């Protein structure tokens, strides 16, 4: 049986909250969430030192359709980099580099969600 849009949205929002808590615990500062422009959306914009980190969050309830990380293609990573440049262009912050990370959240039951953080996929 398929998931409804509301269920998928709730799972995605849960994953983004988990990812924000995880990134903050790792010492990153979350600057923006769900930033949108005509070219697309960035789930999380964070900062680590003077590096702007664009985070794509992929959340799954199980791995039957592949792991969350497998959903990130080279094309998706390139698009995230372009979106990151657009975000930087709209925000006056000092930065030395732009990094694309993936935060994969697997919230299989029972038990707590597991987080996998891939740093610098592009």
Residue, then its C-alpha position, 0 to 999 in steps of 0.5 A: x500500500x502506498x504512502x499518502x502525500x501527508x505521510x511522506x511530508x511528515x516523514x520528510x519533516x521529521x527527517x529534517x528535524x533529526x538532521x538539524x539536531x544532528x548537524x548542530x550536535x556536530x558543531x555546524x550552525x544551521x542558517x536556513x531551512x527549506x530555502x526556495x527559489x525558482x531553480x529549486x529548494x535547499x533542505x538545510x543551509x549550514x555553516x562550519x567555520x567559514x564554509x557554507x554547507x548545503x545539506x540534502x536530507x533524505x529520509x526513509x522509513x525502510x530501505x526497500x526502495x534503496x538507502x536514502x544516500x542512493x537517491x543522490x545522483x551526480x545530477x542532483x549534487x550539481x543542482x545543489x551546488x548551483x542552488x548553493x551559489x544562488x543562496x550565497x548570492x542572496x545572503x551577505x555572509x563571509x564564506x571561503x568555500x561551498x560544500x554539499x553534504x547529504x544527511x540520510x535518516x532512516x527511521x525504521x521501527x522499532x528504535x530511534x532513527x539512524x543518521x548517516x552524514x556524507x561530507x563533501x559529496x561534491 
